[in-house]
Amino acid sequence: MSAENLPKPSVKTPQVQTFGCRLNVYESEVMKTHAKDAGMEDAIIFNTCAVTAEAERQARQAIRKARRENPDAKIIVTGCSAQIKPEIYADMPEVDQVIGNDLKLKAETWKGEPPAQKVTVNDIMSVRETAGHLLEGFEGHARAFIQVQNGCDHRCTFCIIPYGRGNSRSVPMDEIITQIRKLVQQGYNEIVLSGVDVTSYGKDLAGEPTLGHMMKQIFAQVPEMPRLRLSSLDPVEIDADLWELIATEPRLMPHLHLSVQAGDDMILKRMKRRHLRQDVIDVCRRARALRPDMVFGADIIAGFPTETDDMFHNSLKLVEECDLTFLHVFPYSPRVGTPAAKMPQVDGALRKERAAQLRALGDVQLSRFLSRHASGMAQVVIEQGKIGRTAHFAEVILDSDNAMGTLLNVEIQGVQGHKLIGKAVA
């Protein structure tokens, strides 16, 4: 949960520090545009995350640092943590204003005189629509992140995010397609569809289009788009159209990130997840049957309440059984107000130890994957200088600098650490 775009010693243009998910990256660009249009040149905006206590700690630490380095700046805090716990940030002397998660995306929030009160946070559960926002680009990013959905109707026992994001709501298809077409015209070669629960897309729209149906429309109406990538998916909610795209659409990247969370059925039930371990195995098998080069990432929580050694080992075994490659591991973090926080807790040190074991296994899995892709040709999008990503999301070190966002054909020549090494070819 590291911050991006750390503030410089002097503030000349609006700056945003982003914590957490890809959706926050998108929303930070929206806010940066609104703040710039409103003439807020001295603003530093913190877009916070509430997934873990560590993410919140890092945000508070960054706020204090920003104030020390920028005594005259206007410091504004928003995001999920600010929505759920506005009083924590309002009580910080470094903070000038706290803005809620819905209000942060509205242009009028940033215009005119600042409100008399320090905190402007509404009832997120009352929000019923999510609007698209036409962005020119994403400063400092090689790929463009598009919000297609926000909020979540489910209530996993460990998760506080619905209280920061509200219920599920979708961006209309025509707005998504207009935004993607504009970004592709701006030169973006890879688009990432993001949301809190993207597989719930469309249930609140007329006709209830599915995520896969919406993606089919993107591919049909923006044929010049080179690459499309998905953010985290629920394993049991992949619709028929999306399965068809996995099998037939080469512009859909062969990299799916699954919201797995655990590999033990009892823990999954106590998490109130919608899948069991066999569902994850079945999804991975089906995807690879349709597209043999498919690679998987996964979110996994270590040390969930009541997790025994045997239950934890089931998570380790699932990583190997499904050949998961890119692991995003969290030691369980109790969130006040969630059912899991009231369950019998696993010792904190043991949580960290189990997270370390999962990460070590993730390193092994990544090394195995890279060794299988240590030669041959790959199409790479440049992230910065000599660093790029393949379609499978593997990191590549190139032999020369290239412009950010460039799409190159690369000859892979080996492995260095946790990265491939390669040479661009004509």
C-alpha positions in Angstrom: 0.0 0.0 0.0 2.6 2.5 -1.0 2.0 6.1 -2.0 2.6 7.4 -5.5 3.6 10.8 -6.6 5.2 12.0 -3.3 5.1 15.7 -2.9 8.1 17.9 -3.8 9.6 20.5 -1.4 7.5 23.2 -3.1 4.0 22.9 -4.4 3.3 24.6 -7.8 0.5 22.4 -9.2 -2.1 20.2 -7.5 -0.6 16.9 -6.3 -2.2 13.7 -5.3 -0.8 10.9 -3.2 -2.6 7.7 -4.0 -3.0 4.7 -1.6 -4.6 1.4 -2.4 -6.3 0.0 -5.5 -6.3 0.8 -9.2 -9.7 2.4 -8.8 -8.0 5.0 -6.6 -5.5 5.6 -9.3 -8.3 6.5 -11.7 -10.1 8.7 -9.2 -6.9 10.5 -8.3 -6.6 11.6 -11.9 -10.2 12.9 -11.8 -9.5 14.9 -8.7 -6.2 16.2 -10.1 -8.1 17.5 -13.1 -10.9 19.1 -11.0 -8.4 20.7 -8.7 -6.3 22.1 -11.5 -9.4 23.5 -13.3 -10.4 25.1 -10.0 -7.0 26.8 -9.7 -6.0 24.9 -6.6 -2.3 25.1 -7.4 -1.2 24.8 -3.8 -3.2 21.7 -3.0 -1.9 18.3 -1.9 -4.6 15.7 -2.0 -4.4 12.4 -0.2 -6.6 9.6 -1.6 -6.7 7.1 1.2 -7.3 3.4 1.5 -9.1 1.5 4.3 -8.3 -2.1 3.4 -5.7 -2.5 6.3 -4.7 -0.5 9.3 -1.2 -0.3 7.8 -2.6 1.6 4.7 -4.2 4.1 7.1 -1.0 4.4 9.1 1.0 5.1 6.0 -1.5 7.8 4.9 -1.3 9.6 8.3 2.5 9.4 8.2 2.6 10.9 4.6 0.2 13.7 5.6 2.5 14.8 8.5 5.5 14.6 6.2 3.8 16.7 3.5 2.9 19.4 6.0 6.5 19.6 7.3 7.8 20.0 3.7 5.0 22.2 2.5 3.9 24.5 5.4 1.8 26.7 3.1 0.0 24.0 1.1 -3.7 23.2 1.4 -3.9 19.6 2.5 -7.1 17.7 1.6 -7.8 14.1 2.6 -10.4 11.9 0.9 -10.8 8.2 -0.1 -12.2 5.2 1.6 -10.5 5.8 5.0 -11.6 9.4 5.1 -15.2 8.3 4.2 -15.3 5.7 7.0 -13.3 7.6 9.6 -13.4 11.3 8.8 -12.9 12.3 12.4 -9.4 10.8 12.5 -8.2 13.1 9.8 -10.3 16.1 10.9 -8.4 15.8 14.3 -5.0 16.1 12.6 -3.8 19.7 12.7 -2.0 19.1 9.4 -5.3 18.6 7.5 -7.3 21.5 6.1 -10.2 19.6 4.7 -11.8 16.1 4.6 -13.9 15.2 1.6 -16.1 12.1 1.2 -15.6 9.4 -1.5 -18.6 10.4 -3.6 -18.1 14.2 -3.4 -14.4 13.9 -4.4 -15.3 13.1 -8.0 -17.7 16.1 -8.5 -16.2 19.2 -10.2 -18.4 21.5 -8.0 -16.7 20.2 -4.9 -13.4 21.8 -5.9 -14.8 25.1 -7.2 -15.7 28.3 -5.4 -15.1 29.1 -1.8 -14.2 26.2 0.5 -16.9 25.1 2.9 -17.0 26.6 6.4 -16.8 23.1 8.0 -13.6 21.1 7.9 -15.5 17.8 7.0 -17.7 17.3 4.0 -18.8 13.7 3.9 -22.2 12.4 2.8 -24.1 9.1 3.3 -22.3 6.9 0.8 -25.1 4.3 0.9 -27.5 6.9 -0.6 -25.4 7.2 -3.8 -27.2 5.4 -6.7 -25.1 6.3 -9.8 -21.5 6.3 -10.9 -20.7 8.8 -13.7 -17.9 8.4 -16.2 -15.2 11.1 -16.4 -13.4 12.1 -19.6 -9.7 12.2 -18.8 -6.9 13.3 -21.1 -4.5 10.9 -19.6 -2.8 9.4 -16.5 0.3 11.3 -15.4 3.2 9.0 -14.6 1.3 5.9 -15.8 2.0 3.8 -18.9 -1.6 2.4 -18.9 -4.9 4.0 -18.4 -7.3 2.9 -15.7 -11.0 3.1 -16.4 -13.7 3.0 -13.7 -16.5 0.8 -14.9 -18.1 0.1 -11.6 -18.0 1.3 -8.0 -19.3 -0.1 -4.6 -20.2 -3.6 -3.6 -23.5 -5.3 -2.6 -21.8 -8.1 -0.8 -20.7 -8.1 2.8 -17.7 -10.2 3.3 -17.1 -10.5 7.0 -13.5 -9.0 6.9 -14.3 -6.1 4.5 -14.9 -2.5 5.4 -14.9 -1.2 1.8 -18.7 -1.2 1.2 -18.9 1.4 3.9 -16.4 3.5 2.1 -17.7 2.9 -1.4 -21.4 2.3 -1.0 -23.5 -0.2 -2.9 -22.7 -1.5 -6.4 -23.4 0.9 -9.3 -22.2 0.8 -12.9 -21.0 3.4 -15.4 -23.1 3.2 -18.6 -21.5 1.5 -21.5 -21.6 4.5 -23.9 -19.6 6.6 -21.3 -17.0 3.8 -20.9 -16.6 3.4 -24.6 -16.3 7.2 -25.2 -13.6 7.4 -22.5 -11.6 4.5 -23.8 -11.8 5.8 -27.4 -10.5 9.1 -26.2 -7.6 7.6 -24.2 -6.6 5.4 -27.1 -6.5 8.4 -29.4 -4.3 10.1 -26.8 -1.8 7.2 -27.3 -2.6 4.7 -24.5 -1.8 1.2 -25.7 -3.3 -0.6 -22.7 -6.5 0.0 -20.9 -7.3 -1.5 -17.5 -11.0 -1.9 -16.4 -11.3 -1.3 -12.7 -13.9 -1.3 -10.0 -14.6 -2.6 -6.5 -16.6 -5.7 -7.7 -16.3 -5.6 -11.5 -18.2 -8.9 -12.1 -21.3 -7.2 -10.7 -21.2 -4.8 -13.6 -24.5 -3.9 -15.2 -27.0 -5.3 -12.7 -28.2 -1.7 -11.9 -28.4 -0.7 -15.6 -31.3 -1.0 -18.0 -31.2 -4.5 -19.6 -28.7 -5.6 -17.0 -25.7 -6.0 -19.4 -22.9 -8.2 -18.0 -19.3 -7.4 -17.7 -18.5 -9.7 -20.7 -21.2 -8.0 -22.8 -19.8 -4.6 -22.1 -16.3 -5.7 -22.9 -17.5 -7.2 -26.3 -18.9 -3.7 -27.1 -15.6 -2.1 -26.2 -13.7 -4.5 -28.6 -16.2 -4.0 -31.4 -16.5 -0.2 -31.1 -12.8 0.6 -30.4 -11.0 -1.8 -32.8 -7.8 0.3 -32.7 -7.3 -0.5 -28.9 -4.3 -2.8 -28.7 -4.6 -4.2 -25.2 -7.4 -4.5 -22.5 -6.7 -5.8 -19.0 -9.1 -6.7 -16.2 -8.6 -5.9 -12.5 -9.6 -8.3 -9.7 -12.4 -10.8 -10.5 -14.7 -12.8 -8.4 -14.0 -16.4 -9.3 -17.6 -17.6 -9.5 -19.1 -14.6 -11.4 -17.4 -14.8 -14.8 -20.3 -14.6 -17.3 -20.7 -16.5 -20.6 -19.6 -13.5 -22.8 -16.4 -13.1 -20.8 -15.6 -16.8 -21.1 -16.0 -16.4 -24.9 -13.6 -13.4 -24.9 -11.1 -15.4 -22.9 -11.2 -18.1 -25.7 -11.3 -15.8 -28.7 -10.1 -12.2 -28.2 -6.3 -11.8 -28.4 -6.5 -8.2 -27.3 -7.7 -9.3 -23.9 -4.6 -9.9 -21.9 -4.0 -13.5 -20.7 -3.7 -12.4 -17.1 -6.6 -12.8 -14.6 -6.4 -11.6 -11.0 -8.7 -13.5 -8.8 -10.2 -12.5 -5.5 -9.4 -15.8 -3.8 -8.8 -14.7 -0.2 -8.3 -18.2 1.2 -7.9 -21.8 0.2 -9.9 -23.5 3.0 -13.6 -24.0 2.7 -14.4 -23.3 6.3 -12.5 -20.1 6.3 -14.2 -19.1 3.0 -17.6 -19.7 4.6 -16.6 -17.7 7.7 -15.4 -14.9 5.3 -18.9 -15.1 3.7 -17.3 -15.5 0.3 -19.3 -16.7 -2.7 -16.9 -19.5 -3.7 -15.2 -22.6 -2.3 -11.7 -23.8 -3.1 -12.9 -26.2 -5.9 -14.5 -23.2 -7.6 -11.1 -21.5 -7.9 -9.5 -24.7 -9.2 -12.3 -25.1 -11.8 -12.0 -21.5 -13.0 -8.3 -21.9 -13.5 -8.6 -25.2 -15.3 -11.4 -23.8 -17.6 -9.5 -20.6 -18.4 -6.3 -22.6 -19.3 -8.3 -25.0 -21.4 -9.6 -22.1 -23.4 -6.3 -20.2 -23.4 -3.3 -22.3 -22.4 -1.0 -19.4 -21.7 -3.3 -17.8 -19.1 -1.5 -16.7 -15.9 -3.2 -15.9 -12.6 -2.8 -13.5 -9.8 -4.6 -13.7 -6.5 -5.5 -11.8 -3.4 -5.0 -13.9 -0.3 -5.5 -13.1 3.4 -3.2 -14.8 5.9 -4.3 -15.4 9.5 -8.0 -14.8 9.2 -9.8 -15.4 12.5 -10.0 -19.1 13.6 -7.5 -20.1 10.9 -5.6 -23.2 12.0 -2.3 -24.5 10.7 -4.2 -27.0 8.5 -6.5 -24.4 7.2 -3.6 -22.2 6.3 -1.8 -25.1 4.6 -4.9 -25.4 2.4 -4.2 -21.9 1.1 -0.6 -22.8 0.4 -1.7 -25.9 -1.4 -4.3 -24.0 -3.5 -1.5 -21.7 -4.8 0.4 -24.7 -6.1 -2.7 -26.6 -7.3 -3.9 -23.6 -9.4 -0.3 -22.5 -10.3 -1.0 -19.0 -9.1 1.8 -16.6 -10.1 1.3 -13.0 -8.9 0.2 -13.1 -5.2 -1.1 -10.1 -3.4 -0.9 -11.2 0.3 -2.4 -9.4 3.3 -1.9 -10.4 6.9 -5.4 -10.2 8.3 -6.2 -6.7 9.7 -9.2 -6.3 12.0 -11.6 -3.6 10.8 -13.8 -2.1 13.5 -17.5 -2.7 12.5 -16.9 -5.9 10.6 -18.1 -9.3 11.8 -14.6 -10.8 11.5 -13.3 -8.3 14.1 -15.5 -10.0 16.7 -14.3 -13.6 15.9 -11.5 -15.3 17.8 -8.3 -13.7 16.5 -5.1 -15.4 15.3 -2.0 -14.0 17.1 -0.6 -11.0 15.2 2.9 -12.5 15.0 1.5 -15.7 13.5 -0.4 -13.7 10.9 2.8 -12.0 9.8 4.6 -15.4 9.7 1.9 -16.9 7.5 1.9 -13.9 5.2 5.7 -14.3 4.9 5.3 -18.0 4.0 2.7 -17.1 1.3 4.9 -14.4 -0.1 7.9 -16.8 -0.2 5.8 -19.3 -2.1 4.7 -16.5 -4.4 8.4 -15.8 -5.1 8.9 -19.4 -6.0 5.8 -19.4 -8.2 7.0 -16.3 -10.0 10.4 -17.7 -10.6 8.9 -20.9 -12.1 6.7 -18.8 -14.4 9.6 -16.6 -15.5 11.8 -19.6 -16.2 9.1 -20.9 -18.6 9.1 -17.6 -20.4 12.9 -16.9 -20.4 13.1 -17.0 -24.2 11.0 -16.2 -27.3 9.2 -13.0 -28.4 6.9 -10.9 -26.3 4.9 -7.7 -26.8 5.8 -5.2 -24.0 4.3 -1.9 -22.9 7.0 0.4 -21.4 6.3 1.6 -17.9 9.4 3.8 -17.6 12.8 3.9 -19.3 14.1 0.3 -19.6 11.2 -1.3 -17.7 8.1 -2.8 -19.3 5.4 -5.4 -18.9 4.4 -8.4 -21.1 0.8 -9.4 -21.8 1.2 -11.8 -18.9 2.1 -8.8 -16.6 5.7 -10.1 -16.2 8.2 -7.3 -15.7 10.9 -6.9 -18.3 14.3 -5.1 -18.2 15.2 -3.8 -21.7 18.7 -2.9 -23.1 17.7 0.7 -23.8 15.4 3.5 -22.7 12.0 3.9 -24.4 9.1 6.4 -24.1 6.5 5.5 -21.4 3.5 3.7 -22.9 5.3 2.6 -26.1 4.3 -0.9 -27.3 7.4 -2.9 -28.4 8.2 -6.3 -29.7 10.9 -7.7 -27.5 13.2 -10.7 -27.7 13.3 -12.3 -24.3 16.9 -13.4 -23.5 16.7 -14.6 -19.9 15.8 -13.9 -16.3 17.3 -11.5 -13.8 15.9 -11.8 -10.3 12.2 -11.5 -10.5 12.3 -9.9 -14.0 12.8 -11.0 -17.5 15.5 -9.4 -19.6 15.1 -8.6 -23.2 16.0 -6.6 -26.3 13.6 -4.6 -28.5 13.5 -5.7 -32.1 12.2 -3.8 -35.2 
